[in-house]
Amino acid sequence: MVNDFITSFAAEEHRAYAARFHTDLAEAVTRRRGRAVEAAMCPGGQGDINSPLIAETRVFVALCSGAYYQDQGCGSDWAVFEHRLHLVPAQFRPSCPPSRVLVRWQPADPPSRLPLAPIISGEVTDGYASKGVYGILREEGARSRAYRDAVDDIAAAVCVGRECSPPEVLLGELPELAIPFPRDAAVARASQAKVPQPRRAEEDPDRPSVFLSYAHEEDGDVHKGKVEALYHRLHAEGIDARMDTAAHRKGPQHWPRWMRKQFNEVDFVLAVVSPAYKRRAEHEEAPGKGDGVGYEADFILDERVTDRQWYERILLVSFPEHGRAYVPDFLRGPTLYTVDPETGEGDLPELVDYVKSKAPRAPR
């Protein structure tokens, strides 16, 4: 069976920590997809033993570190997946392929011409930037928010990458591949000089912004995971997407004030409809449950009453399993964008095109 992802890591890494991360990542991806995934660990230092797995896996997850860039076995595995990436025609090949997920395991400079492990979501905690996932796991533990947030971000990237996997190859079809990691150990070294900095929307005033208004369904975070996948896809498209989980990671918030600020500042509000969203937007939920959606729905209703073109800024979004039946009554009528954030199918291209091409005034 083809693996959804493999975890490539250096033979010198602490295997117990790598195994814990691999297991936690598989569980996080399973939660997001709503079904079990297949995954395998591929330690370095094994020559070509990992090649059959690398030749067919959907996503290549690399635990980047100084030790990783010195491990020739990891270099061999990297080369096999890189060969697969280059089977995609150049005009369709992204510069940062989503199917290769680079994890900042420990801070290190990569060899020349190889990419630096990026900030996966465009927002990052100081711990992830300065210590890497291994440092967080070792110093703060697997129950820490920083570790769980990092795993969630990486799981979201794996889900996106899974739908963009390059063509599989047969081992007999592989040419002689150059290993991209130099044997000079001095090339790969721990470094604080290239700690990536968070990308902030205010640095690009022309970047369109959206606020994701959604409800937390009682489904084990499956719906929430899909909203986060949409958040990540919008970020990948150059859109300044905003949602509560990203804000929560930055520290305590005054949530009513935060919601009003987002609603006022953004170019668009995406109302992600679902059973709980309809109940709470219509104030039919049990008292004290899901009040956040009630606040946001009141903001939307105010704009609907005062602005005849409200539907140009308040955009209705549904995942395939829900649909128009869960649109709140006071929002019925406008276009409903049905999107699958995990595959990118449905109306996602149309939604992205509209957001990028239109810049309605946001009420201030």
C-alpha positions, 0 to 999 in steps of 0.5 A: 500500500502506498504511504500517505507520507514518510518521515525522513530523518538522520540516523544520528537523531534521537530515534525515540523523539523522531518516532514520537513526532512521526506517531503524533504527525500520523495521528494529526493527519488522521484527525484532519482527514477523518480516516486512518493514514499509512506512514513509514519512518525512513532513517538515514544511513541505510543506503538504498534501503528506503528507495522503494518507499520514497519512490511511491510515497505521496508526501516526503517529510524531512526532519531538517537538521545539521545531522540530516544534511550530513547523512548520505542516506538522507541525501540519497532519499532526498535525491529520489524524491527530487527526481520524482518532482522533476517528472512534473513539467516545468510549467506546472512545477511550483518552486516550493513543492507542497508534497515535500514538507521540510520540518525545522527539526533543529536550526541548521543552514542547508547545503548550497541551493537547497531550501531552508525549512520554512515557516509552514503557516506563515506564522511561527512561535519563537520556539519553533524558529529558535529551537526547532521541533526537537528542541520544543519536544525535548525541553517543553514536552509533547503536551506543550502548546508549542509542540502541538501547534507545530504538529498541527501546522505540519499535518495541515501541510501534509494534507495539502501535499498529499493532493499534489504528489508527484508521479511514482517511479519504478526502482528500475527506472531510476537513473544514477542520481547525484546526492545533493548533500556534500560530504564536508560536514562543515557545510551543514551546521547549527545556525541561529543566523537564518531563523525565519521571521514571521511574515506579517500581512502589514508588510504587504498592504496590497495583500487581500485579507479574509476573516474565517467565521466558523463554528466548532462542531462536536466531531472531534475537530474534523470540521475545525481541521478542514477550516484550518486546511482552508486557512493554510490554502488561502495563505499559500495563495498569498491571502492574509487569512485570519482565524481564531486558532492562529490568534490563540497561539499568540497569547490571551485575547479579548475575544469579542474585541478581537472578533470585531477588529477582524470583521472591521479590518478585513476585505472579506468575511468567509462564513463557513456554514455547517449545522452548528454555524446555522444554529448559533448564527440564528441564536438557536443554540443552548445558552452559553454555547458557541457564543463566538458565532453569535457575535460574528453573525450579529456583525454580519446581520448589521452589515446586511441591513445597512449595506445593499451590496453586503454579499460582495464582502460577506462570502458564503463557503461550504464543505461538500458534506454540508451545503445550502441547507446549513446557510442561516436564514438571513444569509440565503440567496447569494453565491455559495462556494463549495470547496474541499480544502484538503484537495483544492477541488470545487469552487476554491479557484473561483473563490481565490480569484474573486478575493484577489480580483476584488477589493471592496471597502471594508467598513472601518 
